[in-house]
């Protein structure tokens, strides 16, 4: 799974366990997290679940968001990352956890 370099520490320490993707086709099981434009190595992760949901039907509870306005910011960040993604696109809510280094 590809991540922006700013997420390395959060994935490494296990605090980032959810991501939303568009047109990437993730599935459950072992995977490697790699970080764009950085010299950080890959990190082993286990994809626990992938739920497909229309982005215009997402609620804060789908993304474990608790702050006011968090969903709007999250969706705006997705559109920055996927500029051609339509507002009614199906997104993949990918839940994962950091695993041991020997996958």
ChimeraX commands (.cxc) that place a marker at each C-alpha (Angstrom):
marker #1 position 0.00,0.00,0.00 radius 0.5
marker #1 position 1.31,3.38,-0.98 radius 0.5
marker #1 position 1.39,6.21,1.57 radius 0.5
marker #1 position 2.54,9.82,1.61 radius 0.5
marker #1 position 5.87,10.10,3.47 radius 0.5
marker #1 position 4.24,12.11,6.28 radius 0.5
marker #1 position 2.44,8.97,7.47 radius 0.5
marker #1 position 5.57,6.88,8.07 radius 0.5
marker #1 position 5.73,7.41,11.85 radius 0.5
marker #1 position 1.99,6.85,12.33 radius 0.5
marker #1 position 2.05,3.59,10.37 radius 0.5
marker #1 position 5.29,2.50,12.07 radius 0.5
marker #1 position 3.97,3.07,15.59 radius 0.5
marker #1 position 0.52,1.63,14.81 radius 0.5
marker #1 position -1.52,4.79,15.33 radius 0.5
marker #1 position -2.61,4.95,11.66 radius 0.5
marker #1 position -4.82,1.94,10.99 radius 0.5
marker #1 position -7.26,3.21,8.38 radius 0.5
marker #1 position -6.96,4.68,4.91 radius 0.5
marker #1 position -9.42,5.41,2.10 radius 0.5
marker #1 position -8.43,4.56,-1.46 radius 0.5
marker #1 position -9.93,4.97,-4.92 radius 0.5
marker #1 position -9.40,2.53,-7.79 radius 0.5
marker #1 position -6.59,0.64,-6.07 radius 0.5
marker #1 position -8.23,-2.76,-5.46 radius 0.5
marker #1 position -6.85,-3.69,-2.03 radius 0.5
marker #1 position -7.81,-6.97,-0.39 radius 0.5
marker #1 position -7.38,-8.56,3.01 radius 0.5
marker #1 position -4.15,-10.27,3.99 radius 0.5
marker #1 position -0.45,-9.44,4.33 radius 0.5
marker #1 position 0.86,-6.38,2.50 radius 0.5
marker #1 position 3.74,-3.93,2.52 radius 0.5
marker #1 position 3.34,-0.23,3.22 radius 0.5
marker #1 position 5.70,1.96,1.23 radius 0.5
marker #1 position 6.17,5.68,1.44 radius 0.5
marker #1 position 6.38,8.03,-1.54 radius 0.5
marker #1 position 9.38,10.29,-2.06 radius 0.5
marker #1 position 11.27,9.09,0.99 radius 0.5
marker #1 position 14.15,6.80,1.84 radius 0.5
marker #1 position 12.10,4.99,4.50 radius 0.5
marker #1 position 11.89,1.29,3.85 radius 0.5
marker #1 position 8.69,-0.69,3.61 radius 0.5
marker #1 position 6.70,-1.74,6.66 radius 0.5
marker #1 position 4.74,-5.00,6.89 radius 0.5
marker #1 position 1.03,-4.64,7.52 radius 0.5
marker #1 position -2.00,-6.90,7.62 radius 0.5
marker #1 position -5.10,-5.63,5.82 radius 0.5
marker #1 position -7.93,-6.65,8.14 radius 0.5
marker #1 position -10.87,-5.39,6.07 radius 0.5
marker #1 position -11.80,-3.52,2.94 radius 0.5
marker #1 position -15.24,-1.92,2.83 radius 0.5
marker #1 position -16.46,-0.27,-0.37 radius 0.5
marker #1 position -18.73,2.72,0.10 radius 0.5
marker #1 position -19.73,5.71,-2.02 radius 0.5
marker #1 position -17.80,8.75,-0.86 radius 0.5
marker #1 position -20.91,10.93,-0.87 radius 0.5
marker #1 position -22.50,8.47,1.60 radius 0.5
marker #1 position -19.59,8.38,4.07 radius 0.5
marker #1 position -20.21,9.43,7.63 radius 0.5
marker #1 position -17.65,10.37,10.29 radius 0.5
marker #1 position -18.27,7.03,12.00 radius 0.5
marker #1 position -17.08,5.17,8.88 radius 0.5
marker #1 position -13.66,6.79,9.30 radius 0.5
marker #1 position -13.52,6.92,13.11 radius 0.5
marker #1 position -13.59,10.73,12.97 radius 0.5
marker #1 position -14.61,12.64,16.08 radius 0.5
marker #1 position -13.74,16.29,15.36 radius 0.5
marker #1 position -16.24,18.66,13.86 radius 0.5
marker #1 position -15.52,19.17,10.17 radius 0.5
marker #1 position -13.20,16.17,10.06 radius 0.5
marker #1 position -15.12,14.40,7.31 radius 0.5
marker #1 position -15.07,17.45,5.03 radius 0.5
marker #1 position -11.29,17.79,5.51 radius 0.5
marker #1 position -10.78,14.07,4.88 radius 0.5
marker #1 position -12.79,14.18,1.64 radius 0.5
marker #1 position -10.94,17.34,0.52 radius 0.5
marker #1 position -7.61,15.56,1.10 radius 0.5
marker #1 position -8.83,12.60,-0.95 radius 0.5
marker #1 position -9.72,14.92,-3.82 radius 0.5
marker #1 position -6.25,16.49,-3.59 radius 0.5
marker #1 position -4.69,13.03,-3.83 radius 0.5
marker #1 position -7.08,11.77,-6.54 radius 0.5
marker #1 position -7.95,14.93,-8.54 radius 0.5
marker #1 position -10.05,13.05,-11.13 radius 0.5
marker #1 position -12.11,11.17,-8.52 radius 0.5
marker #1 position -15.83,11.99,-8.87 radius 0.5
marker #1 position -17.80,13.06,-5.78 radius 0.5
marker #1 position -19.92,9.89,-5.98 radius 0.5
marker #1 position -16.98,7.50,-6.44 radius 0.5
marker #1 position -16.78,4.24,-4.57 radius 0.5
marker #1 position -13.99,4.45,-2.03 radius 0.5
marker #1 position -12.28,1.57,-0.30 radius 0.5
marker #1 position -12.08,1.97,3.47 radius 0.5
marker #1 position -9.02,-0.11,4.26 radius 0.5
marker #1 position -8.39,-1.09,7.89 radius 0.5
marker #1 position -4.94,-2.46,8.60 radius 0.5
marker #1 position -2.47,-3.09,11.41 radius 0.5
marker #1 position 1.29,-3.09,11.62 radius 0.5
marker #1 position 2.76,-6.62,11.77 radius 0.5
marker #1 position 6.09,-8.32,12.34 radius 0.5
marker #1 position 8.87,-7.80,9.81 radius 0.5
marker #1 position 8.93,-11.36,8.50 radius 0.5
marker #1 position 6.07,-11.59,6.02 radius 0.5
marker link #1:1,2 radius 0.2
marker link #1:2,3 radius 0.2
marker link #1:3,4 radius 0.2
marker link #1:4,5 radius 0.2
marker link #1:5,6 radius 0.2
marker link #1:6,7 radius 0.2
marker link #1:7,8 radius 0.2
marker link #1:8,9 radius 0.2
marker link #1:9,10 radius 0.2
marker link #1:10,11 radius 0.2
marker link #1:11,12 radius 0.2
marker link #1:12,13 radius 0.2
marker link #1:13,14 radius 0.2
marker link #1:14,15 radius 0.2
marker link #1:15,16 radius 0.2
marker link #1:16,17 radius 0.2
marker link #1:17,18 radius 0.2
marker link #1:18,19 radius 0.2
marker link #1:19,20 radius 0.2
marker link #1:20,21 radius 0.2
marker link #1:21,22 radius 0.2
marker link #1:22,23 radius 0.2
marker link #1:23,24 radius 0.2
marker link #1:24,25 radius 0.2
marker link #1:25,26 radius 0.2
marker link #1:26,27 radius 0.2
marker link #1:27,28 radius 0.2
marker link #1:28,29 radius 0.2
marker link #1:29,30 radius 0.2
marker link #1:30,31 radius 0.2
marker link #1:31,32 radius 0.2
marker link #1:32,33 radius 0.2
marker link #1:33,34 radius 0.2
marker link #1:34,35 radius 0.2
marker link #1:35,36 radius 0.2
marker link #1:36,37 radius 0.2
marker link #1:37,38 radius 0.2
marker link #1:38,39 radius 0.2
marker link #1:39,40 radius 0.2
marker link #1:40,41 radius 0.2
marker link #1:41,42 radius 0.2
marker link #1:42,43 radius 0.2
marker link #1:43,44 radius 0.2
marker link #1:44,45 radius 0.2
marker link #1:45,46 radius 0.2
marker link #1:46,47 radius 0.2
marker link #1:47,48 radius 0.2
marker link #1:48,49 radius 0.2
marker link #1:49,50 radius 0.2
marker link #1:50,51 radius 0.2
marker link #1:51,52 radius 0.2
marker link #1:52,53 radius 0.2
marker link #1:53,54 radius 0.2
marker link #1:54,55 radius 0.2
marker link #1:55,56 radius 0.2
marker link #1:56,57 radius 0.2
marker link #1:57,58 radius 0.2
marker link #1:58,59 radius 0.2
marker link #1:59,60 radius 0.2
marker link #1:60,61 radius 0.2
marker link #1:61,62 radius 0.2
marker link #1:62,63 radius 0.2
marker link #1:63,64 radius 0.2
marker link #1:64,65 radius 0.2
marker link #1:65,66 radius 0.2
marker link #1:66,67 radius 0.2
marker link #1:67,68 radius 0.2
marker link #1:68,69 radius 0.2
marker link #1:69,70 radius 0.2
marker link #1:70,71 radius 0.2
marker link #1:71,72 radius 0.2
marker link #1:72,73 radius 0.2
marker link #1:73,74 radius 0.2
marker link #1:74,75 radius 0.2
marker link #1:75,76 radius 0.2
marker link #1:76,77 radius 0.2
marker link #1:77,78 radius 0.2
marker link #1:78,79 radius 0.2
marker link #1:79,80 radius 0.2
marker link #1:80,81 radius 0.2
marker link #1:81,82 radius 0.2
marker link #1:82,83 radius 0.2
marker link #1:83,84 radius 0.2
marker link #1:84,85 radius 0.2
marker link #1:85,86 radius 0.2
marker link #1:86,87 radius 0.2
marker link #1:87,88 radius 0.2
marker link #1:88,89 radius 0.2
marker link #1:89,90 radius 0.2
marker link #1:90,91 radius 0.2
marker link #1:91,92 radius 0.2
marker link #1:92,93 radius 0.2
marker link #1:93,94 radius 0.2
marker link #1:94,95 radius 0.2
marker link #1:95,96 radius 0.2
marker link #1:96,97 radius 0.2
marker link #1:97,98 radius 0.2
marker link #1:98,99 radius 0.2
marker link #1:99,100 radius 0.2
marker link #1:100,101 radius 0.2
marker link #1:101,102 radius 0.2
marker link #1:102,103 radius 0.2
view
